[in-house]
């Protein structure tokens, strides 16, 4: 078992490697048809963690760095989507209730509940 890679500042060597391979982030987002404006912040920290992991765990070198980074960025997206799915959705009382034709949420509130 290996120790979990921590978010710590990159060394000079890691910084150089991250800069040289930074296009991997954009390639991955384009390949998944994800808008970089929306998803860059979701994947970039995990990409940088992939760089740290690449340097700390030489046994990973049997695969290409892009394989490691892609796996980690996919995980970051999955975690983000799962977190969003758990988030409470805000709705307006004046929105239509799905599947109930023209009834709004406000229509479901009785006079007794207004007090």
MOUR-V675670 format. One record per backbone hydrogen bond with DSSP energy under -0.5 kcal/mol. NH is the residue of the N-H (numbers start at 1). CO is the residue of the C=O. Records with the same first field share a line. If there is no record, write none. Layout:
BEGIN
NH = CO + CO
END
This chain:
BEGIN
8 = 6
15 = 11
16 = 12
17 = 13
18 = 14
19 = 15
20 = 16
21 = 17
22 = 19
24 = 21
25 = 22
26 = 22
27 = 23
28 = 24
29 = 25
30 = 26
31 = 27
32 = 28
33 = 30
34 = 29
38 = 35
39 = 35
40 = 36
43 = 39
44 = 40
45 = 41
47 = 43
48 = 44
49 = 45
50 = 46
51 = 47
52 = 48
53 = 49
54 = 50
55 = 51
56 = 52
57 = 53
60 = 57
61 = 58
62 = 59
63 = 60
67 = 64
68 = 64
69 = 65
70 = 66
71 = 67
72 = 68
73 = 69
74 = 70
75 = 71
76 = 72
77 = 73
78 = 74
79 = 75
80 = 76
81 = 77
82 = 78
83 = 79
84 = 80
85 = 81
86 = 82
87 = 83 + 84
95 = 92
97 = 103
100 = 97
103 = 100
105 = 95
106 = 93
107 = 104
108 = 104 + 105
109 = 106
113 = 110
114 = 110 + 111
115 = 112
END
